[in-house]
Amino acid sequence: MMHEIMMSQPMLLALTIGVYILAVWIRTKSKIMLLNPMLISVPIIITILWLCHIPAQHYIQSNAMISFMLGPCVVALGLTMYEQRHTIRLYLVPILSAVIVGSVVGILSVVALCNWLGLDRMMLLSLEAKSVTVPIAMEVTKGVGGNTAITAISVALCGLFGGIFGPLVLKVLHVKNPIAFGAAMGSGSHGIGTARALEIGAVEGAVSGLCIALMGVATAVLVPLINLMIDL
């Protein structure tokens, strides 16, 4: 009976929201910036799913509403971009260049890593879109025949680690320009990185939000092309 209750869609949806609210509360109380809510939420949810024997695919399907809302959330970033439109227009060429290079490097790094580790083609196709937001990544993976469940997990992990450690890495590398900072966060860690960039500054957040969309377009075009080149 308990297992049937836990398997229900409303319960799994409530579980996701409830655990995230708890994680936000923990971060707020602790005031430790490294305690990203995702870093706290993911292990808790994985543990609960494991203890209750709930398949990951079923959990993902039950939270389809949250996945759907990611699209409108990305669109809502347009307000921040509009407010910073003059700055973005001034640095548009460097931003576009950074996104294209970032997309190519992101995809080719997956190809190289999968070949080095001896992973099969399904894993390769499922990881190539790891650096873009979930709605776009899922569609890209579907288009090339990958496993969308693996894609969703890889996107979440990529965003999580980028959102937590991205600012630290950029600080070590002495990246102080807000345009460069925002482009790096948006291109490398999509939504979670952009949320972190918005906490740092309006320009950083606006550029990061723009790079989410540009990275999605670039990846959607480049993934099939690179796969075609690999097959030749």
N, C-alpha and C positions, 0 to 999 in steps of 0.2 A: 504493500500500500504506500509506504513512504517513498519507495523508488518511483512509483507511478506519479506521485505528487511532484517529486523533483524533476521528472522528465517532462512535465507540462511546460508549455511555452511561457505562460504568465509567470511561473515560478522562476524559470531561468532568466527571464527578462528582469524580474525584480531582484534576483541575485546579483546580476551585473551592476544595476544601478545602486543597490544597497552597498555592495562592496566598494564601489568607486567613491560613494559619499563618505564611507568610513575612511578610505585612503586619504581623501582630501582633508578630513578632520585631523588625521594623524600628522600630515605634513604641516597643517596650520599650527597645531599645538607644539610640534617639535621645532618648527622654524628651520628645519634642515633642508636646504634646496635640493640636495641629492635624492631626497626621498620623493621622487616623482610619483604621483598617484598611480600611474601605470605599473611602476616597479613594485608597488605594494599590492595592487589589485591582481595582477597576473598570477603570482604564486598562490594566492589565496583561492582564486577561482579554479586553477589547475588542480589544487589539492582536493577541493570539494568535488570536482568532476571525477577525479580518480577514486575517491572514497565511495562515491555514489554510482560508479560504473556508468557514467554518462558519456557517450561518444562525442568527440570534438565536433564532428560534422553536424550532429543534432543540436549541439549548443550554438554553433554558428547560425544555423537555420532559425533557431528560436529567437536569436537576437538580430534578425534581419531588419527590424525596424530601426535599430541603432545604426546599422550599416547604411541604411537608406538615408538617414539624417546627416550622414557625413557629407553627402553631396550639397545640400542646402547650406551646411555650415561653411563649406569652402566658398560657395557663392557669396555668403555674407561677408567674407573677407574683402569683397569688392568695395565696401564703404571705406575701409582703412586705406586701400589702394587709391581710391578717388581723392581722399584727403591729402595723399602724398604724391599726387599725379605729376606735379611739376618736377619733383626730385627724380621720380621714376623715368620721366621722359628724358631728363638730362643724362641719365646713366643707362638708357635702354640697351645700347649696343654691348657694353660690358656685361650686363645682366644676361642678355641672350647668348653671348659667347660662353659665359660660365655655365649656363643651363645645358647647352649642347655638349660641351666638353664633359660636364658632370654626368650626363645621360650615357654618353659613349663609354666613359670610364666605369660607370656603375654596371653596365651590361657586360662589358668585356671582363671585368673583374670576376663576375659570376661564372662566365664561361671558363676562365683560367682556373678558378678555384675548383669548379666541378670536375674539370679534366684532371687536375692535380690529385684530387681526393678519389677519383675513379667513380664518381656518381653517375647514375644513368641519365638518359636524355629527359625523362619525365621530371626529375628533380631540377635539371637545368632550366627547362621551360617554366617551371613553377617559381623559380627564384629570380628570373631576369627582371621582373617588374617590382622588385623589393623596395625601390627608392621612390615610388609614387604613392599617392593616397589610395586607400583601399578600393573605392568604387572604380577608379581607372585601372588599378592593378588587376582587379578581378576580371574585368572585360578584356584586358590585354592577354591575360593567362588563358582565358576561355578561347580567345582567337587563335592562339598558337597550340592549343591542346594540352595545357598543363593542368595541374591539380590546384584548384582554387583554395582548398583548405590549407595547403602548404603555403600558398601565396599570402593568405590572410595572416598566418602566423609570422612569416618572414617580414611582412610589412610592419606588423606591430612591434616586433623586436628591433627592426631597423629604426623606427621612429623613437622607440623607448631609449635605446642606447644613444642615439643622436641627440635627443632632447636632454638627456642627463649629462652626457660627457662632451657633447658638441661645444658648448660654451667654454669648458675647461681646455679642450684641445685648441680652440681658436685663440684662447688667452695665452697658452704656452707658445703658440706660433706668432704671437704679437699681431693678430688680426684685430685692428681697432676700428677700421672703416665700417660704418653701419651698413653700407650697401653690400660690401663683401661678406659681412657677418650674416645679414639676412639671406643673401643668395646661397651661402653655404648651408644654413639651417633648413631653408625651404627645399633646396635641391637634394639634400642628403637625408633629411628626417621628416619630411612632409608635415602633416598636421600637428604632431606632438612637438616637433622642432619649431613650428610657427607659433604655437602657443607659448613656448619658452621665449621666442624672439619678441613676441608682443609684450612680455613681462619686462623686457630689457629696454625697448624703445619703440616709438611709433614707426620710424623709418625702417628699422630692422624687421618689424612685424609686417609692414606693407610689402617690402621687397620679398620677404619669405613667402607671403601669401601669393604673390605674383608668380614666384618660382614653382610653387606647387602646380599651378595650372600649366605653365610652360614646360615643366618637367614631365607632366602627364602627356602632353601633346608630343614632345620629343621622344619619349619612351614608346608611345603607341606606334610611332612611325619607324623608329630605329630597331625595335625588337624583331619584327618580321624581316626587315632588311638584313640584319646581322645573322639571323637564323638561316636566311636564304644563302648568304655568303658562306656560312659554315657547311651547308649541305652540298655546295658546289664542289 
